[in-house]
């Protein structure tokens, strides 16, 4: 780990993830989480403000970056439910099979190196009928935008912690064996198109 990955990258990612268009997207999907929740890629805690606190019994916050965990401290200080940190990568979820009601993943599937393995782990941890609640940016449907995504992706990934602009989140979730129950995709107002094609939804394990 170098100075950039320890200090600059977490600050840049946290700042980008707090932009108003992103916050609006979070507010529309995070309240779907309920029961015992595993949030994969907790980051600096931007989702904390959007949980329906009456619906959560416990939150497992999986985040391998100590810098991000430090940044999250103020955002989680007043949560009324128990929070347990899991300082592992998304491919290494340590929870028992069938132990959580909801897995929440926001702006994280784009960064995970072995995303298929990570999604398999999320599916394993969910109870029968448990829900994957997701919000991701990804591959745009317009050919011109998609070409720019493909061109920018190598540079974008180096600057943004391995973030990929051109992954298809719905396809990734389906390939992992989830059943999509609801989904909505659109360009987020106020975000650049190459990074602003958002997909949010709910899938069943």
C-alpha positions in Angstrom: 0.0 0.0 0.0 1.4 3.4 -1.0 0.6 7.0 -0.1 -1.9 7.3 -2.9 -3.9 4.2 -2.0 -3.7 5.0 1.7 -4.7 8.7 1.6 -5.5 10.2 -1.8 -7.7 7.4 -3.2 -9.9 7.0 -0.2 -10.5 10.8 -0.1 -11.3 11.0 -3.8 -13.6 7.9 -3.7 -15.4 9.2 -0.6 -15.9 12.6 -2.1 -17.2 11.2 -5.4 -19.6 8.9 -3.6 -21.1 11.9 -1.6 -22.2 13.8 -4.7 -25.9 14.9 -4.7 -26.9 12.7 -7.7 -25.4 9.7 -5.9 -27.1 10.6 -2.6 -30.4 10.8 -4.4 -29.9 7.3 -5.8 -29.0 5.9 -2.4 -32.1 7.4 -0.8 -34.3 5.5 -3.3 -32.9 2.0 -2.5 -31.1 1.7 0.8 -34.4 1.8 2.8 -35.2 -1.5 1.3 -32.7 -3.2 3.6 -34.2 -4.9 6.6 -33.5 -7.4 9.4 -29.9 -8.6 9.7 -28.0 -6.8 7.0 -24.7 -7.4 5.4 -23.4 -4.3 3.5 -20.6 -5.3 1.2 -18.3 -2.4 0.4 -19.3 -0.2 3.3 -16.7 2.4 2.3 -16.9 5.6 4.3 -20.5 5.0 5.4 -22.5 7.1 3.0 -25.4 4.6 3.2 -25.8 5.0 7.0 -28.0 8.1 6.7 -30.5 6.3 4.4 -31.2 3.1 6.4 -34.7 2.8 7.7 -33.5 2.4 11.3 -36.7 0.8 12.5 -36.2 -2.1 10.1 -32.6 -3.0 11.0 -31.7 -5.4 13.8 -27.9 -5.7 13.1 -25.5 -4.5 10.4 -22.4 -6.3 9.3 -20.2 -3.7 7.5 -17.7 -5.4 5.3 -14.9 -3.0 4.3 -11.2 -3.9 3.9 -9.8 -0.4 3.9 -8.8 0.9 7.3 -8.8 4.5 5.8 -12.4 4.1 4.8 -13.4 2.7 8.2 -11.9 5.7 9.9 -13.8 8.0 7.6 -17.0 6.2 8.4 -16.7 6.8 12.2 -18.8 10.0 12.4 -21.5 8.7 10.1 -22.1 5.6 12.1 -21.8 7.1 15.6 -25.5 7.5 16.2 -26.8 4.3 14.6 -29.4 2.7 17.0 -28.6 -0.8 16.0 -25.5 -3.0 16.4 -22.7 -2.7 13.8 -19.9 -5.2 13.4 -17.0 -4.5 11.1 -15.7 -7.2 8.8 -12.3 -6.1 7.6 -12.1 -8.5 4.7 -12.5 -8.4 0.9 -15.8 -9.0 -0.7 -14.5 -12.4 -2.0 -13.9 -13.5 1.6 -17.2 -13.0 3.4 -16.8 -14.8 6.8 -20.4 -15.2 7.8 -22.3 -18.5 8.1 -24.6 -19.7 5.3 -28.2 -18.4 5.7 -27.3 -15.9 8.4 -28.5 -12.6 6.9 -31.9 -11.3 5.7 -30.5 -8.6 3.3 -27.3 -8.1 1.5 -26.8 -4.4 0.4 -24.3 -3.6 -2.2 -23.9 -0.1 -3.6 -21.2 1.1 -6.1 -19.1 -1.9 -5.2 -19.7 -4.6 -7.9 -17.8 -2.3 -10.2 -14.6 -2.6 -8.1 -14.4 -6.2 -7.0 -11.7 -8.2 -8.9 -13.5 -11.6 -8.7 -17.0 -10.3 -8.7 -18.5 -13.8 -9.5 -16.9 -15.2 -6.3 -18.1 -12.3 -4.3 -21.7 -12.6 -5.5 -21.6 -16.3 -4.7 -20.6 -15.5 -1.2 -23.4 -13.0 -0.8 -25.9 -15.6 -2.1 -24.5 -18.1 0.4 -25.0 -15.9 3.4 -28.6 -15.0 2.6 -31.5 -16.9 4.2 -34.0 -18.7 2.0 -35.9 -15.9 0.4 -33.4 -13.3 1.5 -32.8 -10.3 -0.7 -29.9 -8.7 -2.5 -30.5 -4.9 -2.6 -28.2 -3.3 -5.1 -27.3 0.1 -6.7 -24.6 0.2 -9.2 -23.4 2.3 -12.2 -22.3 0.5 -15.3 -22.4 -0.1 -19.0 -24.6 2.4 -20.8 -27.1 1.3 -23.5 -26.0 4.0 -25.9 -23.2 3.0 -28.3 -21.5 6.4 -28.1 -21.5 6.5 -24.4 -20.3 2.9 -24.2 -17.4 3.6 -26.5 -16.2 6.4 -24.1 -16.7 4.1 -21.1 -14.4 1.5 -22.8 -11.8 4.1 -23.7 -11.7 5.7 -20.2 -12.0 2.4 -18.2 -8.2 1.7 -17.8 -7.4 5.2 -16.6 -10.6 5.4 -14.5 -9.8 2.1 -12.7 -6.3 3.3 -11.8 -7.6 6.5 -10.2 -10.7 5.1 -8.6 -9.7 2.0 -6.7 -10.2 -0.5 -9.5 -13.7 0.9 -10.5 -14.9 -0.3 -13.9 -17.2 1.9 -16.0 -18.4 -0.9 -18.3 -19.7 -3.8 -16.2 -23.4 -4.8 -16.5 -24.7 -5.1 -13.0 -27.9 -6.9 -13.9 -26.1 -9.5 -15.9 -23.6 -10.0 -13.1 -26.5 -10.6 -10.6 -28.3 -12.9 -12.9 -25.2 -15.0 -13.6 -24.8 -15.4 -9.9 -28.1 -17.2 -9.8 -30.3 -14.5 -8.3 -33.8 -13.8 -9.5 -34.4 -10.2 -10.3 -37.6 -9.1 -8.6 -37.4 -5.4 -9.5 -34.9 -3.2 -11.3 -34.7 0.3 -12.8 -32.0 1.8 -15.0 -31.5 5.4 -16.0 -29.0 8.2 -16.4 -28.6 10.0 -13.1 -29.4 13.7 -13.5 -26.3 15.8 -12.8 -23.8 13.0 -13.3 -21.6 12.6 -16.4 -23.1 10.1 -18.8 -20.0 7.9 -18.9 -20.2 7.3 -15.1 -23.9 8.0 -14.6 -25.9 5.1 -16.0 -27.4 3.8 -12.8 -29.2 0.5 -12.0 -30.9 -0.2 -8.8 -33.0 -3.2 -7.8 -33.9 -6.1 -5.6 -33.1 -9.8 -6.3 -33.9 -13.0 -4.4 -31.4 -15.6 -3.5 
